[in-house]
């Protein structure tokens, strides 16, 4: 016979399995209820809490996703455990959700925390530069572009962003110098 603790573990696993299956099947309301039931039984399962927040975000339920991300960030505290860490993923997902919630300043704060986990993640730095540019924080965006281009001078996307930022800042001479870095053949392509 199973002890009550074993039954509770089995039951919670069933809730999780059902939540994942219902999520795959597109049964959003059922999946949400199952995830919530699982998390009531396993409130310290932060990996599933993050999975649930991601699912809410993917389902377009950005406000509820934000609440779960914020809960996890509060629980996380000052944990810093490396490049591919849970914490970095949490910050990135929270940032992307904040963008969808039209909370640009909050998104930038999350992005900057994510960058602290791995300053050499130039793809992330490029994403953050784009967010800064979208928020009309041209100086910050330009600073990130310069950092990226130091390590990857041939990064065409970042170079083009830098040129656009320089034009926005009315630094036309510098924009012209940056344009000179673009190969001649590429300048005439549409």
Secondary structure as UniProt FT lines:
FT   HELIX           4..25
FT   HELIX           28..41
FT   TURN            43..44
FT   HELIX           46..58
FT   TURN            59..60
FT   HELIX           62..76
FT   TURN            77..78
FT   TURN            83..84
FT   HELIX           86..100
FT   TURN            101..102
FT   HELIX           104..117
FT   TURN            119..120
FT   HELIX           122..134
FT   TURN            135..136
FT   HELIX           138..151
FT   TURN            153..154
FT   HELIX           156..168
FT   TURN            169..170
FT   HELIX           172..180
FT   HELIX           184..187
//
